[in-house]
Amino acid sequence: MDNLTYKPVAHDHEKFLREAKKDEAFRKEYEALAPAYELVRELLRARQDSRLTQEAIARKIGTTKSAVSRLESGGKHIPSITTLRKYADAVGCELEIKLVPKKQDKSST
């Protein structure tokens, strides 16, 4: 009979990223995804602070729990400003979108 005991594999995510970012193509793609992951972190932080479940938010904004889950997963689709505004209102926040000047590359100055 097979041994079905759970045996987690150790994984150092930070070390993995340090090594992977040495590859220029990986680093560029990873950095390109940074804004999407930042949005996901903001959504999750706001929901946690509001102490609401995905289901509660779904009811407040008139959608389904699975739609809220997709929104918080940072998947393929980009949420509309209207959806983000409704989500923000549901968790007791205001939506703020801003453009931030890029940091200048010191090697080009």
Secondary structure, 3 states (H helix, E strand, C coil): CCCCCCCCCCCCHHHHHHHHCCCHHHHHHHHHCHHHHHHHHHHHHHHHHHCCCHHHHHHHHCCCHHHHHHHHHCCCCCCCHHHHHHHHHHCCCCCCCCCCCCCCCHHHC
